[in-house]
Amino acid sequence: MFNTDRLCPGCMNDNGGEKICPVCGCDSSSQNPQDYLPVGFLLNNRYSVGLVKSHNGTETVYIGWDNSKNTSVKIKEYFPVGFCERKDGGAISMLKGGEYTFNEGLMEFLDINRFIINSELPSLMPVTDAFEENGSVYAVMQNIPCITMREFLNRNGGILKWEQARPLFLPLIDTVKGMNDAGIVHGGISNETVLVGRDGKLRISGYGIRKFRCADSELESEVFPGFAAAEQYDSSRLHMDSYTDVYGLCAVLFNVLIGTVPPEAALRLKNDSMSIPAKFAEELPRHVLSALANGLQVMPENRTKNIESFKDELVYAETASDKKTEKSGGAKADNHNSKNPKKKSGGTAKYVVISSACTAAVFLVAAVLIFTVFKKDIFGKDNSSGQSVSASEEAPSVDSIGSVDSGAAVSDVLFPVPQLTGKYYAELVDNAENDEYEKFQFVIKGKEYSDKFARGQICAQSLAEGTNVVRDTKIELTISLGPKEIKIANVVGLDVTGAKIELLKQGFLYDNIEVLEKYDEDREPGTVIEQEPKYGTQISAEAPVKIYINSYGGTDNASSASE
């Protein structure tokens, strides 16, 4: 039987019974704020609730534990701010006057997550359960280790080449299309909701109710500037549809390929222009630039209408007008093309030319691409890297991502194993500033006593420092329990906090330090006047330690007691 008493509420790893989790550093006594479910709350007689991981205007996400499968999960709770409140016992109650909005969102939340459960779309963050309880609804998701696309780009030079991005984005594009086909629009596709897993796959998270993705909704909404389309800022006049997700996908791909986030759509309504350095106009295939230009049109009526059309243009250099010509033109179309052969590397879109003087200060280049309805070709000669791709050609698969050199096979890229001994495990798995460790998978093999390494430090690694290995190689780690026996420090004369800190620094367990009281008028009030074992005794770090605090309150208290 798995011992859930030792689960860290912050990461759901076994904390070894220690107060401070050696994996994530969370205090085992941590609790959620009053408006959230308490730590340890049991949902559906199966899922134990941990700490809150995120909250937006409509949903709260908790780390959790599936007691049936003995695995960590994430639990999403429907909780629209301003339309409900938390009652004693964890239940949610609707606020008067907001019943319709609350129930409308509740049913949409449930329908979306039940669809995801039964879906086989490749890039969804998997949902394994959805149920009603506590006056609300809950969705349970697999807890897959991921980082956001924004963080991934920060760790990997800021951009990816098209050759790298193409195979990664195809499953994601197909997934969004599948959701759109089912009538589900994401509306929040961004570099925060597109996630990169350790397995090298892109996944999309954040599917929620439509009103949550409209800035002018009565709900406390969440839109992502630069990724949200114009219709999300004016939902009374414009309406979200599949073209909204086209805009979000294009904005993410723009961010990945160019390294910057597009201007906010609300600002583009006043000044509809976008620009990129000519360097990228020269390096990227023309059909990719064309697809981005058409997909990032600020007004929905000018934008690529759906994901299928976007994919055709992005991957196969085929636009809707091309398809129409092929279907209706037949031999006549061939004759027309024989007189005016279509360039292999481009679509039918054209672009506006703008003077280089307008942007020299920004890009220090002599050409700028402007994304507007009226476009003229500024690319000049053909770009051989942008040749059309047959619709029957399968996208290459990848096992992992991150290599800047797109010409090298991922499996050929080797990384030296860093020195891990002497470091704490949390430094390896929770250090967003250092990408030295994210190239490897770390597994705790076991724990052992060590006179050389302090308790909690890594004392052995399965692969030696400097060994060259491929990305995601598994490295087994041994965690130090500290010396088997410790010469206990002298804590007499310290206050209770100082005494505990000194003993913890030596490696003694927090829960094994017992604080007792003893009265002595001749000693300093509130200080340790005695300890067991005595100073200098050699004992195990796991042995119990008693410290006696002087309960004598001083002269004033003694006088009061005598009266």
FIFIMI-934118 format. One line per field, with one value per residue (C-alpha): residue number from 1; residue in three letters; x, y, z. Coordinates in steps of 0.5 Angstrom, whole numbers, plus 500, padded with zeros to 3 digits. Last residue first. Layout:
<nodes>
n: [NUM:...]
res: [ALA:...]
x: [X:...]
y: [Y:...]
z: [Z:...]
</nodes>
This chain:
<nodes>
n: [563:562:561:560:559:558:557:556:555:554:553:552:551:550:549:548:547:546:545:544:543:542:541:540:539:538:537:536:535:534:533:532:531:530:529:528:527:526:525:524:523:522:521:520:519:518:517:516:515:514:513:512:511:510:509:508:507:506:505:504:503:502:501:500:499:498:497:496:495:494:493:492:491:490:489:488:487:486:485:484:483:482:481:480:479:478:477:476:475:474:473:472:471:470:469:468:467:466:465:464:463:462:461:460:459:458:457:456:455:454:453:452:451:450:449:448:447:446:445:444:443:442:441:440:439:438:437:436:435:434:433:432:431:430:429:428:427:426:425:424:423:422:421:420:419:418:417:416:415:414:413:412:411:410:409:408:407:406:405:404:403:402:401:400:399:398:397:396:395:394:393:392:391:390:389:388:387:386:385:384:383:382:381:380:379:378:377:376:375:374:373:372:371:370:369:368:367:366:365:364:363:362:361:360:359:358:357:356:355:354:353:352:351:350:349:348:347:346:345:344:343:342:341:340:339:338:337:336:335:334:333:332:331:330:329:328:327:326:325:324:323:322:321:320:319:318:317:316:315:314:313:312:311:310:309:308:307:306:305:304:303:302:301:300:299:298:297:296:295:294:293:292:291:290:289:288:287:286:285:284:283:282:281:280:279:278:277:276:275:274:273:272:271:270:269:268:267:266:265:264:263:262:261:260:259:258:257:256:255:254:253:252:251:250:249:248:247:246:245:244:243:242:241:240:239:238:237:236:235:234:233:232:231:230:229:228:227:226:225:224:223:222:221:220:219:218:217:216:215:214:213:212:211:210:209:208:207:206:205:204:203:202:201:200:199:198:197:196:195:194:193:192:191:190:189:188:187:186:185:184:183:182:181:180:179:178:177:176:175:174:173:172:171:170:169:168:167:166:165:164:163:162:161:160:159:158:157:156:155:154:153:152:151:150:149:148:147:146:145:144:143:142:141:140:139:138:137:136:135:134:133:132:131:130:129:128:127:126:125:124:123:122:121:120:119:118:117:116:115:114:113:112:111:110:109:108:107:106:105:104:103:102:101:100:99:98:97:96:95:94:93:92:91:90:89:88:87:86:85:84:83:82:81:80:79:78:77:76:75:74:73:72:71:70:69:68:67:66:65:64:63:62:61:60:59:58:57:56:55:54:53:52:51:50:49:48:47:46:45:44:43:42:41:40:39:38:37:36:35:34:33:32:31:30:29:28:27:26:25:24:23:22:21:20:19:18:17:16:15:14:13:12:11:10:9:8:7:6:5:4:3:2:1]
res: [GLU:SER:ALA:SER:SER:ALA:ASN:ASP:THR:GLY:GLY:TYR:SER:ASN:ILE:TYR:ILE:LYS:VAL:PRO:ALA:GLU:ALA:SER:ILE:GLN:THR:GLY:TYR:LYS:PRO:GLU:GLN:GLU:ILE:VAL:THR:GLY:PRO:GLU:ARG:ASP:GLU:ASP:TYR:LYS:GLU:LEU:VAL:GLU:ILE:ASN:ASP:TYR:LEU:PHE:GLY:GLN:LYS:LEU:LEU:GLU:ILE:LYS:ALA:GLY:THR:VAL:ASP:LEU:GLY:VAL:VAL:ASN:ALA:ILE:LYS:ILE:GLU:LYS:PRO:GLY:LEU:SER:ILE:THR:LEU:GLU:ILE:LYS:THR:ASP:ARG:VAL:VAL:ASN:THR:GLY:GLU:ALA:LEU:SER:GLN:ALA:CYS:ILE:GLN:GLY:ARG:ALA:PHE:LYS:ASP:SER:TYR:GLU:LYS:GLY:LYS:ILE:VAL:PHE:GLN:PHE:LYS:GLU:TYR:GLU:ASP:ASN:GLU:ALA:ASN:ASP:VAL:LEU:GLU:ALA:TYR:TYR:LYS:GLY:THR:LEU:GLN:PRO:VAL:PRO:PHE:LEU:VAL:ASP:SER:VAL:ALA:ALA:GLY:SER:ASP:VAL:SER:GLY:ILE:SER:ASP:VAL:SER:PRO:ALA:GLU:GLU:SER:ALA:SER:VAL:SER:GLN:GLY:SER:SER:ASN:ASP:LYS:GLY:PHE:ILE:ASP:LYS:LYS:PHE:VAL:THR:PHE:ILE:LEU:VAL:ALA:ALA:VAL:LEU:PHE:VAL:ALA:ALA:THR:CYS:ALA:SER:SER:ILE:VAL:VAL:TYR:LYS:ALA:THR:GLY:GLY:SER:LYS:LYS:LYS:PRO:ASN:LYS:SER:ASN:HIS:ASN:ASP:ALA:LYS:ALA:GLY:GLY:SER:LYS:GLU:THR:LYS:LYS:ASP:SER:ALA:THR:GLU:ALA:TYR:VAL:LEU:GLU:ASP:LYS:PHE:SER:GLU:ILE:ASN:LYS:THR:ARG:ASN:GLU:PRO:MET:VAL:GLN:LEU:GLY:ASN:ALA:LEU:ALA:SER:LEU:VAL:HIS:ARG:PRO:LEU:GLU:GLU:ALA:PHE:LYS:ALA:PRO:ILE:SER:MET:SER:ASP:ASN:LYS:LEU:ARG:LEU:ALA:ALA:GLU:PRO:PRO:VAL:THR:GLY:ILE:LEU:VAL:ASN:PHE:LEU:VAL:ALA:CYS:LEU:GLY:TYR:VAL:ASP:THR:TYR:SER:ASP:MET:HIS:LEU:ARG:SER:SER:ASP:TYR:GLN:GLU:ALA:ALA:ALA:PHE:GLY:PRO:PHE:VAL:GLU:SER:GLU:LEU:GLU:SER:ASP:ALA:CYS:ARG:PHE:LYS:ARG:ILE:GLY:TYR:GLY:SER:ILE:ARG:LEU:LYS:GLY:ASP:ARG:GLY:VAL:LEU:VAL:THR:GLU:ASN:SER:ILE:GLY:GLY:HIS:VAL:ILE:GLY:ALA:ASP:ASN:MET:GLY:LYS:VAL:THR:ASP:ILE:LEU:PRO:LEU:PHE:LEU:PRO:ARG:ALA:GLN:GLU:TRP:LYS:LEU:ILE:GLY:GLY:ASN:ARG:ASN:LEU:PHE:GLU:ARG:MET:THR:ILE:CYS:PRO:ILE:ASN:GLN:MET:VAL:ALA:TYR:VAL:SER:GLY:ASN:GLU:GLU:PHE:ALA:ASP:THR:VAL:PRO:MET:LEU:SER:PRO:LEU:GLU:SER:ASN:ILE:ILE:PHE:ARG:ASN:ILE:ASP:LEU:PHE:GLU:MET:LEU:GLY:GLU:ASN:PHE:THR:TYR:GLU:GLY:GLY:LYS:LEU:MET:SER:ILE:ALA:GLY:GLY:ASP:LYS:ARG:GLU:CYS:PHE:GLY:VAL:PRO:PHE:TYR:GLU:LYS:ILE:LYS:VAL:SER:THR:ASN:LYS:SER:ASN:ASP:TRP:GLY:ILE:TYR:VAL:THR:GLU:THR:GLY:ASN:HIS:SER:LYS:VAL:LEU:GLY:VAL:SER:TYR:ARG:ASN:ASN:LEU:LEU:PHE:GLY:VAL:PRO:LEU:TYR:ASP:GLN:PRO:ASN:GLN:SER:SER:SER:ASP:CYS:GLY:CYS:VAL:PRO:CYS:ILE:LYS:GLU:GLY:GLY:ASN:ASP:ASN:MET:CYS:GLY:PRO:CYS:LEU:ARG:ASP:THR:ASN:PHE:MET]
x: [503:509:507:507:514:516:513:517:523:524:519:522:520:527:527:529:532:530:534:531:536:535:542:545:549:556:555:559:554:549:544:539:539:539:538:536:533:527:529:536:538:538:530:530:524:524:520:520:522:523:527:525:520:526:531:538:543:548:544:538:541:543:537:533:537:537:529:529:533:541:544:545:545:552:553:551:557:554:553:551:554:549:543:546:542:544:543:541:542:537:539:534:539:545:551:558:561:564:562:561:555:551:551:553:553:547:546:540:544:551:556:563:561:556:550:546:539:537:536:533:532:534:533:538:538:534:541:545:539:540:535:529:532:527:529:537:537:532:536:541:549:555:555:552:558:556:554:557:552:552:548:548:541:538:540:544:542:538:544:540:539:533:528:527:525:523:519:519:513:510:510:503:501:507:512:513:520:522:529:530:528:526:528:525:522:518:512:506:500:494:490:496:502:508:515:521:527:534:536:538:532:530:533:533:525:522:528:528:522:516:513:506:506:503:499:499:504:511:517:515:514:507:508:505:504:504:500:494:494:494:488:485:486:482:480:475:478:485:483:479:485:490:485:485:492:497:505:504:506:504:499:495:496:492:487:486:486:480:478:485:484:481:474:477:480:488:491:495:494:495:501:503:502:505:511:511:510:516:521:524:532:531:524:528:534:529:527:520:514:507:502:495:495:489:486:493:493:487:491:497:504:507:511:519:524:522:521:518:514:511:509:506:502:500:497:493:491:489:485:481:480:476:471:470:465:466:461:459:466:470:477:477:475:482:486:489:497:500:497:494:487:484:477:474:467:463:466:470:477:474:477:473:467:469:469:476:482:488:493:496:502:508:513:520:519:521:515:514:508:503:499:504:507:500:493:488:482:481:475:471:466:468:472:475:478:480:483:487:490:492:496:499:501:504:508:514:515:515:519:526:526:523:529:528:528:530:537:534:533:529:525:523:521:516:514:512:515:513:513:506:501:496:489:483:477:473:465:462:457:461:462:461:466:471:477:483:484:491:494:492:497:496:488:485:479:475:477:478:470:469:473:470:463:464:467:461:456:459:460:452:451:455:452:445:446:450:444:445:452:453:455:462:463:469:467:465:463:467:464:461:459:465:471:469:471:471:476:482:486:493:495:501:500:498:493:487:489:490:494:494:497:491:489:484:479:475:478:485:489:495:499:494:497:495:488:487:483:479:473:470:475:478:481:488:490:484:480:481:478:481:488:492:496:503:505:510:514:516:523:522:525:528:521:522:518:522:518:522:519:515:513:507:510:507:503:509:507:509:502:501:504:503:500]
y: [574:569:568:575:576:570:573:580:577:572:568:561:556:555:551:544:541:533:530:523:519:520:524:518:519:521:525:532:536:531:527:530:538:542:550:552:559:562:565:566:561:561:561:554:551:546:546:541:541:535:535:528:532:537:531:532:534:538:545:542:542:549:551:548:551:558:558:555:560:559:558:550:548:545:541:533:529:526:519:516:522:526:522:523:522:518:520:516:519:518:521:526:529:525:523:525:523:530:528:521:517:514:520:519:524:529:533:532:531:534:530:527:523:520:516:513:514:511:511:518:519:525:526:530:536:541:541:546:550:555:560:556:552:547:540:540:545:541:535:539:539:536:531:533:535:536:530:533:534:530:532:526:524:531:530:536:541:545:547:551:544:545:539:532:525:528:526:528:531:526:528:526:534:535:540:547:550:555:553:555:562:565:572:579:578:584:582:587:586:590:587:588:585:589:586:591:591:595:593:596:593:599:605:603:602:608:609:602:604:600:595:592:584:579:573:567:562:562:557:554:560:560:559:565:562:555:556:559:553:548:552:551:544:543:550:549:544:547:554:553:550:555:561:557:557:552:552:545:547:554:555:548:549:555:553:547:552:556:563:566:573:579:578:577:584:584:579:575:569:572:574:568:564:568:568:561:560:565:560:563:566:572:575:573:577:583:584:583:588:589:594:596:602:603:596:594:597:592:587:587:588:581:577:577:571:571:564:562:568:568:561:563:569:564:559:565:568:561:560:566:564:558:563:568:574:581:587:585:581:587:585:578:580:583:577:575:573:580:581:574:574:572:574:576:574:580:579:585:582:575:569:567:568:562:557:553:550:552:547:545:540:540:534:534:528:533:537:543:547:552:555:561:562:563:560:563:563:555:555:548:547:539:541:547:541:537:543:545:538:538:545:542:535:540:544:540:537:545:548:545:546:553:555:556:562:565:562:556:557:563:560:554:559:562:555:554:548:541:535:531:531:528:532:531:536:538:541:545:545:541:535:534:530:530:524:523:529:529:536:535:535:528:528:522:525:521:525:531:531:530:536:541:539:540:547:548:546:550:556:556:555:561:566:564:564:570:574:571:568:561:556:552:547:546:544:551:555:558:563:564:569:574:569:564:557:551:546:543:538:536:529:525:518:512:509:509:514:519:525:533:539:544:548:554:556:562:568:565:561:557:552:551:546:539:536:528:525:518:519:524:529:528:535:533:541:545:547:555:561:560:560:553:550:549:544:540:546:546:545:542:535:535:537:541:537:531:524:522:527:522:527:530:537:542:538:533:526:523:521:518:511:507:500]
z: [590:589:582:580:583:579:573:574:576:569:566:568:563:561:554:554:548:546:540:537:533:525:524:528:535:537:543:543:547:551:548:550:552:557:559:552:553:554:561:562:568:575:576:573:570:565:558:552:545:541:535:531:527:524:522:524:519:522:519:522:529:529:526:532:537:534:534:541:544:545:551:551:543:544:537:537:534:528:526:519:516:511:508:501:495:490:483:476:470:464:457:455:450:447:451:452:459:462:469:470:469:475:479:487:493:491:497:501:508:507:503:505:511:507:509:503:499:493:485:484:477:473:465:462:457:462:466:463:462:468:469:470:476:478:476:478:483:487:487:491:489:491:486:480:475:468:463:456:451:444:438:433:435:434:426:424:419:424:428:434:437:442:441:442:439:432:426:419:416:411:404:401:400:396:399:395:395:400:401:394:395:389:387:389:396:396:392:393:399:400:406:411:413:412:410:411:407:407:414:420:424:428:426:418:419:415:411:408:404:404:399:400:399:395:396:391:394:393:393:386:383:379:371:367:360:362:368:364:359:366:368:362:362:369:371:376:381:380:380:387:390:388:391:397:398:397:399:402:409:411:405:406:414:414:409:414:420:418:415:413:415:411:414:421:421:424:418:422:418:411:413:417:411:406:410:410:403:402:405:411:410:406:409:416:414:412:419:420:420:422:420:422:426:430:429:430:437:439:436:440:436:434:439:437:436:428:428:434:436:429:430:436:433:427:432:435:429:426:433:432:424:427:430:435:433:432:434:441:442:441:444:443:435:435:435:442:441:442:448:451:453:460:463:469:467:464:458:454:454:451:452:459:455:450:456:457:453:457:454:448:447:443:443:445:450:455:454:450:452:448:453:455:448:446:444:448:444:444:439:440:435:434:427:431:436:430:427:434:434:427:428:434:430:425:429:431:424:422:427:426:419:420:424:432:436:442:443:446:454:452:447:452:457:452:449:456:460:461:465:464:470:467:467:472:470:476:476:481:486:491:485:478:474:469:468:464:461:456:454:447:442:438:438:440:443:448:455:450:449:456:458:453:455:462:461:457:462:468:463:462:470:472:467:469:476:476:480:487:488:486:492:492:497:500:507:509:503:497:493:486:480:482:480:476:479:475:478:474:478:476:477:481:481:485:480:485:490:484:487:486:484:484:478:479:473:471:472:473:478:478:482:488:493:494:493:494:488:489:493:487:491:497:501:503:502:503:497:495:498:505:502:501:506:507:513:508:507:500:497:491:491:498:501:508:513:512:512:506:501:497:491:490:488:493:498:499:499:506:508:502:504:498:500]
</nodes>
